[in-house]
Amino acid sequence: MRSKRSGKWILVLTLAWAVASCATLPDVANVEAPAKPAPAVASANGMLQTRQAAALLAKRWARATPDMKALALLEEAATGVPLIAGNKVTLLFDGPATIKEMMAAAQAAKSSINLETYIFDQDPVGIEFADLLIEKRRQGVIVNVLYDSVGTFGTPQAFFDRMKAAGISLVAFNPVNPTARKAKFWEINNRDHRKLMVVDGKVAFTGGINISNTYANSSFFGSRRTPNKEDGRKVGWRDTHIRIEGPAVAALQYSFVNMWVRQEVGELPDAPYFPALAPAGDKVVRVLATDPDKGFEIYKSLVLAIQEAKKTIHITSAYFVPDKQIVDALSAAARRGVDVRLVLPGVTDHGLVLHAGRAFYDELLANGVKIFHLQVAVLHAKTAVIDGTWSTIGSANIDRRSFIHNYELNVIVLDPAFGQDMEAAFNEDLRDSKPVSREEWSRRPWADRIKEWASRLTEYWI
């Protein structure tokens, strides 16, 4: 989430590194798929043999059109990350329902709760969540919390001190104060934007939702009634999360442990973080946990999926400032007859990003990309569903900050049934969105055009 408070601090702190941070994103056009009958697939019992992987995927993707094997092989070549089979993946579409499910899972914890979040607010939701974590620690459950120091800049230190006093282990990721701990001042631009909770090493939640009361109003969006001043309610927030059970939880748990260790704050308290995980469902996923200026795995996977799309590209993006490669890929897809639809913010908490993204509308609309503005909620979801089978849910926005500077976490689900759930969610957003016509957009005021291009230049540097 790009809250106003954290957005201002990011702007102030990163402009000093503008020249040094002007990294480029990789060219994905020349990725070649390995010549083998199936992509690498991990299971509860280890890596599957190629023959086993091919048989499993053929069964899972029998109803998928087009064939997903080619895309999965390309994605493996680009990311180096195997698929993981045998998972149950539940789409969580409503903010309050998601928080409720997370709290229920934490309440049932027997051994450990690992929580990683960009924002952890001291508000009714944050306090309730903290109280629950404190109670579980008193019951003997190991609780570890990793929170970003910029994302929580407005949260009083006393809020975290109270949890620490109860025996919870806490780490502020890349402290804002360069003298704190072993903080490296030049790393202030690299934020932990991931949202992850792993319970007992068996159940994981990830997506775009922070621990904040901001999402408490999002069920108002679910009512599909337009908010107004008369009823005294605020516009809610629209976000997406997923719950995962099965072997993929180990990969998510590893990403948490790895982030903790790299902060050089000592070992995690002893707990059975990696229990044996039996298959919990039939979903095949790929877990992509990216670091700044490194593999760009989330970026590569998105570009490849867009380039390989045959029928539909449906993207819901909170902060949309694409680079030229993504604009070109979306435009090319629309020109070859793919139904390309983007649900983007009509209401925003970050004007700079909103205007920067809109600087690309002319080109996208001219090439046949359909753009819609969500009207009844502040959009914070970061999802896509392509050809009804390839889906991604996570923390990464379609902008340079997520792809180059932040630590992000996305899960790719390659499954037609889950793709149907994603399409249903996309259609819910579409019903509450206003289409942007090319003619209407061409008549927008010049003041708006100036804002767009000025914001685009600023966004490029941050």
C-alpha positions as CSV (number, residue, x, y, z in Angstrom):
1,M,0.0,0.0,0.0
2,R,1.3,3.5,-0.9
3,S,-0.2,5.4,2.0
4,K,0.2,9.2,1.9
5,R,2.5,9.2,4.9
6,S,4.8,6.5,3.5
7,G,4.6,7.9,0.0
8,K,5.9,11.3,1.1
9,W,8.8,9.7,2.9
10,I,9.7,7.5,0.0
11,L,9.8,10.5,-2.3
12,V,12.0,12.5,0.1
13,L,14.4,9.7,0.8
14,T,14.8,8.4,-2.7
15,L,15.3,11.6,-4.7
16,A,18.9,11.7,-3.2
17,W,19.6,8.4,-5.0
18,A,17.8,9.3,-8.3
19,V,20.9,8.9,-10.5
20,A,22.2,5.8,-8.8
21,S,18.8,4.1,-8.8
22,C,18.1,4.5,-12.5
23,A,18.1,0.8,-13.2
24,T,16.7,-0.7,-16.3
25,L,14.3,-3.7,-16.6
26,P,15.4,-6.7,-18.6
27,D,14.4,-7.5,-22.2
28,V,12.1,-10.5,-22.1
29,A,11.6,-10.9,-25.8
30,N,14.4,-13.3,-26.3
31,V,13.6,-15.8,-23.5
32,E,13.7,-19.4,-25.0
33,A,11.9,-22.3,-23.5
34,P,14.0,-25.4,-22.7
35,A,13.5,-28.4,-25.0
36,K,11.8,-30.8,-22.6
37,P,8.3,-32.3,-22.3
38,A,7.4,-30.6,-19.1
39,P,8.5,-27.8,-16.7
40,A,10.1,-28.7,-13.4
41,V,7.4,-29.5,-10.7
42,A,8.0,-30.0,-7.0
43,S,5.7,-32.0,-4.8
44,A,5.3,-32.9,-1.2
45,N,7.8,-35.7,-1.8
46,G,10.4,-33.7,-3.7
47,M,10.9,-33.0,-7.4
48,L,8.8,-35.0,-9.8
49,Q,10.5,-36.9,-12.6
50,T,9.8,-35.3,-16.0
51,R,7.4,-38.1,-17.0
52,Q,5.5,-37.7,-13.8
53,A,5.4,-33.9,-14.2
54,A,4.1,-34.1,-17.7
55,A,1.3,-36.5,-16.8
56,L,0.2,-34.4,-13.8
57,L,0.2,-31.1,-15.8
58,A,-1.6,-32.7,-18.8
59,K,-4.4,-33.8,-16.4
60,R,-4.5,-30.4,-14.6
61,W,-4.5,-28.4,-17.8
62,A,-6.7,-30.6,-19.9
63,R,-9.4,-27.9,-19.9
64,A,-7.0,-25.0,-20.4
65,T,-6.9,-23.2,-23.7
66,P,-4.4,-22.4,-24.9
67,D,-1.9,-25.0,-23.8
68,M,-0.2,-23.8,-20.7
69,K,3.0,-25.9,-21.1
70,A,4.7,-23.5,-23.5
71,L,4.2,-20.6,-21.1
72,A,5.2,-22.6,-18.0
73,L,8.4,-23.6,-19.7
74,L,9.2,-20.0,-20.8
75,E,8.5,-18.8,-17.2
76,E,10.8,-21.4,-15.8
77,A,13.6,-20.4,-18.1
78,A,13.0,-16.7,-17.2
79,T,12.7,-17.1,-13.4
80,G,14.5,-20.4,-12.5
81,V,11.7,-21.2,-10.1
82,P,9.9,-24.5,-10.3
83,L,6.2,-25.1,-10.1
84,I,4.8,-26.6,-6.9
85,A,1.9,-29.1,-7.1
86,G,-0.7,-30.3,-4.6
87,N,-1.9,-27.0,-3.2
88,K,-5.3,-25.7,-2.1
89,V,-5.6,-22.0,-3.0
90,T,-8.6,-19.9,-1.8
91,L,-9.3,-16.5,-3.3
92,L,-10.1,-13.8,-0.7
93,F,-11.9,-10.9,-2.3
94,D,-13.1,-8.9,0.6
95,G,-10.9,-7.0,3.1
96,P,-12.8,-7.6,6.3
97,A,-13.4,-11.2,5.4
98,T,-9.7,-11.6,4.7
99,I,-8.7,-10.1,8.1
100,K,-11.2,-12.4,9.8
101,E,-9.8,-15.5,8.1
102,M,-6.3,-14.5,9.0
103,M,-7.2,-13.9,12.6
104,A,-9.1,-17.3,12.7
105,A,-5.9,-19.0,11.4
106,A,-3.7,-17.2,14.0
107,Q,-6.2,-18.1,16.8
108,A,-5.8,-21.8,15.8
109,A,-2.0,-21.6,15.8
110,K,-0.2,-24.3,17.8
111,S,3.5,-23.7,17.3
112,S,4.3,-20.5,15.3
113,I,3.0,-17.4,13.6
114,N,5.3,-15.5,11.2
115,L,3.9,-12.2,10.0
116,E,5.5,-9.9,7.4
117,T,3.8,-6.7,6.5
118,Y,4.5,-3.3,4.9
119,I,2.0,-1.5,7.2
120,F,0.9,-2.4,10.7
121,D,-1.2,0.4,12.0
122,Q,-2.2,1.3,15.5
123,D,-5.9,1.4,14.8
124,P,-8.9,-0.8,15.7
125,V,-7.8,-3.6,13.3
126,G,-4.1,-3.3,14.1
127,I,-4.8,-3.3,17.9
128,E,-7.1,-6.3,17.6
129,F,-4.5,-8.2,15.6
130,A,-1.7,-7.2,18.0
131,D,-3.8,-8.3,21.0
132,L,-4.4,-11.7,19.3
133,L,-0.6,-12.1,18.7
134,I,0.1,-11.2,22.3
135,E,-2.4,-13.8,23.5
136,K,-1.0,-16.5,21.3
137,R,2.5,-15.8,22.6
138,R,1.2,-16.1,26.2
139,Q,-0.2,-19.5,25.2
140,G,3.3,-20.6,24.1
141,V,3.1,-20.0,20.4
142,I,6.3,-18.5,18.8
143,V,5.4,-15.2,17.1
144,N,7.7,-13.3,14.8
145,V,6.8,-10.0,13.2
146,L,8.7,-8.3,10.3
147,Y,7.4,-4.9,9.5
148,D,8.7,-2.2,7.1
149,S,10.1,0.9,8.8
150,V,8.8,3.3,6.1
151,G,5.4,1.6,5.8
152,T,5.0,1.9,9.6
153,F,6.6,5.3,9.9
154,G,3.4,6.8,11.4
155,T,2.9,3.9,13.9
156,P,4.1,4.8,17.4
157,Q,7.0,2.7,18.6
158,A,5.1,2.0,21.8
159,F,2.7,-0.1,19.8
160,F,5.6,-2.4,18.8
161,D,7.2,-2.2,22.3
162,R,4.1,-3.6,23.8
163,M,4.3,-6.7,21.6
164,K,8.0,-7.0,22.3
165,A,7.3,-6.9,26.1
166,A,4.9,-9.8,25.7
167,G,7.7,-11.9,24.2
168,I,7.0,-11.4,20.5
169,S,10.1,-11.2,18.3
170,L,10.0,-8.1,16.1
171,V,12.2,-6.6,13.4
172,A,11.9,-3.2,11.7
173,F,13.0,-3.8,8.1
174,N,15.8,-1.5,6.8
175,P,15.4,1.1,9.6
176,V,14.9,4.7,8.4
177,N,17.5,5.8,11.0
178,P,20.9,4.9,9.4
179,T,22.5,4.5,12.9
180,A,19.9,2.0,14.0
181,R,21.2,-1.6,14.2
182,K,23.4,-2.3,11.1
183,A,21.2,-0.3,8.8
184,K,22.9,0.6,5.5
185,F,21.9,4.1,4.6
186,W,21.9,3.4,0.9
187,E,19.3,0.7,1.3
188,I,16.6,3.1,2.5
189,N,15.2,3.0,-1.0
190,N,14.6,-0.8,-0.8
191,R,11.4,-1.5,1.1
192,D,9.8,-4.7,2.2
193,H,6.5,-4.4,0.4
194,R,5.5,-8.1,1.0
195,K,2.4,-9.1,2.9
196,L,2.6,-12.6,4.3
197,M,1.5,-14.6,7.2
198,V,2.4,-18.3,7.8
199,V,0.8,-20.2,10.6
200,D,2.4,-23.4,12.0
201,G,4.3,-23.8,8.6
202,K,1.0,-25.2,7.2
203,V,-1.2,-22.3,6.2
204,A,-0.1,-19.1,4.4
205,F,-1.8,-15.9,3.5
206,T,-0.4,-13.4,0.9
207,G,-1.6,-10.7,-1.4
208,G,-2.0,-7.0,-1.1
209,I,-3.7,-6.5,2.3
210,N,-1.8,-4.8,5.1
211,I,-2.7,-4.9,8.8
212,S,-4.8,-1.7,8.9
213,N,-8.3,-0.4,9.5
214,T,-8.0,1.0,6.0
215,Y,-9.6,-2.2,4.8
216,A,-12.4,-2.2,7.3
217,N,-14.6,-0.2,4.9
218,S,-14.0,-2.4,1.9
219,S,-17.1,-4.6,2.6
220,F,-19.1,-1.4,1.7
221,F,-17.7,-1.8,-1.8
222,G,-19.2,-5.4,-1.7
223,S,-22.6,-3.9,-1.3
224,R,-22.2,-2.2,-4.7
225,R,-23.9,1.0,-3.4
226,T,-22.3,4.2,-4.3
227,P,-20.9,5.9,-1.1
228,N,-22.1,9.5,-0.6
229,K,-21.6,12.3,1.9
230,E,-25.1,12.0,3.2
231,D,-24.7,8.5,4.7
232,G,-21.5,9.6,6.4
233,R,-19.5,6.7,5.1
234,K,-16.1,6.8,3.5
235,V,-15.1,5.1,0.2
236,G,-13.8,1.7,1.0
237,W,-10.7,-0.1,-0.2
238,R,-10.7,-3.0,-2.7
239,D,-7.9,-5.6,-2.4
240,T,-7.2,-9.2,-3.0
241,H,-5.5,-11.9,-0.9
242,I,-5.2,-15.7,-1.1
243,R,-5.0,-18.5,1.4
244,I,-2.6,-21.4,0.6
245,E,-2.3,-24.8,2.1
246,G,0.0,-27.6,0.8
247,P,3.7,-27.9,-0.2
248,A,3.9,-24.3,-1.5
249,V,3.6,-23.0,2.1
250,A,7.2,-24.2,2.6
251,A,8.4,-21.8,-0.2
252,L,6.5,-18.9,1.4
253,Q,7.9,-19.8,4.8
254,Y,11.4,-19.9,3.4
255,S,10.9,-16.4,2.0
256,F,10.0,-15.1,5.4
257,V,13.0,-16.8,7.1
258,N,15.3,-15.6,4.4
259,M,14.2,-12.0,4.9
260,W,14.6,-12.2,8.7
261,V,18.1,-13.7,8.5
262,R,19.3,-11.1,6.0
263,Q,18.4,-8.3,8.5
264,E,21.2,-9.6,10.7
265,V,19.2,-9.5,13.9
266,G,20.0,-13.0,15.1
267,E,18.4,-16.3,14.6
268,L,14.6,-16.9,14.8
269,P,13.4,-18.5,18.0
270,D,13.3,-22.3,17.8
271,A,10.0,-23.7,16.3
272,P,9.0,-26.4,13.8
273,Y,8.8,-23.9,10.9
274,F,9.1,-26.5,8.2
275,P,6.8,-29.5,9.1
276,A,6.1,-32.2,6.6
277,L,3.4,-31.0,4.2
278,A,1.0,-33.4,2.5
279,P,-0.9,-32.5,-0.6
280,A,-3.9,-30.3,0.3
281,G,-5.4,-29.7,-3.1
282,D,-4.8,-29.9,-6.9
283,K,-3.5,-26.4,-7.7
284,V,-0.1,-25.9,-9.3
285,V,1.6,-22.7,-8.3
286,R,4.9,-20.8,-8.6
287,V,6.1,-18.6,-5.7
288,L,8.1,-15.6,-6.8
289,A,9.8,-13.6,-4.0
290,T,11.9,-10.9,-5.6
291,D,14.7,-8.7,-4.4
292,P,15.7,-5.2,-5.6
293,D,17.8,-5.0,-8.8
294,K,18.1,-8.8,-9.1
295,G,16.2,-11.5,-11.0
296,F,13.1,-9.4,-11.8
297,E,11.1,-12.6,-11.7
298,I,7.7,-11.1,-11.2
299,Y,8.3,-8.6,-14.0
300,K,9.5,-11.3,-16.4
301,S,6.5,-13.6,-15.6
302,L,4.0,-10.9,-16.3
303,V,5.6,-9.7,-19.5
304,L,5.8,-13.3,-20.8
305,A,2.2,-14.1,-19.9
306,I,1.1,-11.0,-21.8
307,Q,3.2,-11.8,-24.8
308,E,1.9,-15.4,-24.9
309,A,-1.8,-14.5,-24.4
310,K,-4.2,-15.9,-27.0
311,K,-7.6,-14.9,-25.8
312,T,-7.8,-12.6,-22.7
313,I,-5.7,-10.3,-20.5
314,H,-7.6,-9.0,-17.5
315,I,-5.5,-6.9,-15.2
316,T,-6.5,-5.2,-11.9
317,S,-3.8,-2.8,-10.9
318,A,-3.7,-0.3,-8.0
319,Y,-0.6,1.7,-9.1
320,F,-0.2,1.4,-12.8
321,V,2.9,3.0,-14.3
322,P,4.1,0.5,-16.9
323,D,7.4,0.6,-18.7
324,K,7.6,0.6,-22.5
325,Q,8.0,-3.2,-22.7
326,I,4.7,-3.7,-20.9
327,V,2.9,-1.0,-22.9
328,D,4.2,-2.6,-26.1
329,A,3.2,-6.1,-25.0
330,L,-0.4,-5.0,-24.1
331,S,-0.7,-3.0,-27.3
332,A,0.5,-5.9,-29.4
333,A,-1.8,-8.3,-27.7
334,A,-4.8,-6.0,-28.4
335,R,-3.8,-5.6,-32.0
336,R,-3.7,-9.4,-32.5
337,G,-7.3,-9.8,-31.2
338,V,-6.7,-10.5,-27.5
339,D,-9.4,-9.0,-25.2
340,V,-7.2,-6.7,-23.1
341,R,-9.0,-5.0,-20.2
342,L,-7.4,-3.0,-17.4
343,V,-9.3,-2.1,-14.2
344,L,-7.5,0.9,-12.8
345,P,-8.2,3.4,-10.0
346,G,-11.0,6.0,-10.4
347,V,-10.3,6.9,-6.7
348,T,-6.8,7.0,-5.4
349,D,-4.6,7.7,-2.4
350,H,-1.6,8.6,-4.5
351,G,-2.2,11.3,-7.1
352,L,1.4,11.3,-8.5
353,V,1.1,7.6,-9.5
354,L,-2.4,8.0,-10.8
355,H,-1.4,10.8,-13.2
356,A,1.8,9.1,-14.2
357,G,-0.1,6.0,-15.2
358,R,-2.6,7.9,-17.2
359,A,0.2,9.3,-19.4
360,F,0.1,6.0,-21.2
361,Y,-3.6,5.9,-21.9
362,D,-3.4,7.5,-25.3
363,E,-1.1,4.8,-26.7
364,L,-3.0,2.0,-25.0
365,L,-6.4,3.2,-26.1
366,A,-5.2,3.8,-29.7
367,N,-4.1,0.2,-29.9
368,G,-7.4,-1.3,-28.7
369,V,-6.7,-1.8,-25.0
370,K,-9.9,-1.3,-23.0
371,I,-9.5,0.8,-19.8
372,F,-11.9,1.0,-16.9
373,H,-11.9,3.2,-13.7
374,L,-13.2,1.6,-10.5
375,Q,-15.6,4.0,-9.0
376,V,-16.8,2.8,-5.6
377,A,-13.5,2.0,-3.8
378,V,-9.8,2.9,-3.6
379,L,-8.2,0.2,-5.7
380,H,-5.3,-1.6,-4.0
381,A,-5.4,-5.0,-5.7
382,K,-2.5,-6.3,-7.8
383,T,-3.8,-9.2,-9.8
384,A,-4.1,-10.5,-13.4
385,V,-5.8,-13.4,-15.1
386,I,-4.7,-14.4,-18.6
387,D,-6.4,-16.8,-20.9
388,G,-8.5,-17.9,-17.9
389,T,-5.7,-20.1,-16.6
390,W,-2.7,-18.1,-15.7
391,S,-3.3,-15.9,-12.6
392,T,-1.1,-13.8,-10.4
393,I,-1.9,-12.4,-6.9
394,G,0.6,-10.6,-4.7
395,S,2.1,-7.3,-3.5
396,A,3.8,-6.1,-6.7
397,N,2.4,-3.1,-8.5
398,I,2.9,-2.6,-12.2
399,D,5.5,0.2,-11.7
400,R,9.3,0.7,-11.4
401,R,9.2,0.8,-7.6
402,S,7.8,-2.7,-7.3
403,F,9.9,-4.2,-10.1
404,I,13.2,-2.6,-9.3
405,H,13.4,-1.2,-5.8
406,N,11.1,-3.2,-3.5
407,Y,11.1,-6.7,-2.0
408,E,7.9,-8.2,-3.4
409,L,6.0,-11.4,-3.3
410,N,3.6,-12.8,-5.9
411,V,2.1,-16.3,-6.4
412,I,1.2,-17.5,-9.8
413,V,-1.6,-20.1,-10.1
414,L,-1.8,-22.1,-13.3
415,D,-5.3,-23.6,-13.1
416,P,-8.5,-23.2,-15.1
417,A,-10.8,-23.5,-12.1
418,F,-9.0,-20.9,-10.1
419,G,-8.9,-18.8,-13.2
420,Q,-12.7,-18.9,-13.2
421,D,-12.7,-17.5,-9.7
422,M,-10.3,-14.7,-10.8
423,E,-12.5,-13.9,-13.8
424,A,-15.5,-13.7,-11.5
425,A,-13.7,-11.3,-9.2
426,F,-12.5,-9.2,-12.3
427,N,-16.1,-9.0,-13.5
428,E,-17.3,-7.8,-10.1
429,D,-14.8,-4.9,-10.4
430,L,-15.8,-4.3,-14.0
431,R,-19.5,-3.9,-13.0
432,D,-18.5,-1.1,-10.7
433,S,-16.1,0.6,-13.2
434,K,-16.6,3.3,-15.8
435,P,-15.1,2.7,-19.2
436,V,-12.6,5.2,-20.6
437,S,-13.3,5.9,-24.3
438,R,-10.6,7.1,-26.6
439,E,-12.8,10.0,-27.7
440,E,-13.5,11.1,-24.2
441,W,-9.9,10.8,-23.2
442,S,-8.7,12.9,-26.1
443,R,-10.9,15.8,-24.8
444,R,-9.4,15.9,-21.3
445,P,-8.1,19.3,-20.1
446,W,-4.6,20.3,-20.9
447,A,-4.0,20.8,-17.1
448,D,-4.5,17.1,-16.7
449,R,-2.1,16.3,-19.5
450,I,0.6,18.4,-17.9
451,K,0.0,16.6,-14.6
452,E,0.4,13.3,-16.3
453,W,3.7,14.0,-18.0
454,A,5.2,15.8,-15.0
455,S,4.1,12.8,-12.8
456,R,5.5,10.4,-15.2
457,L,8.9,12.0,-15.1
458,T,8.9,12.1,-11.3
459,E,7.7,8.4,-11.1
460,Y,10.6,7.4,-13.3
461,W,13.1,8.5,-10.8
462,I,11.4,7.0,-7.7
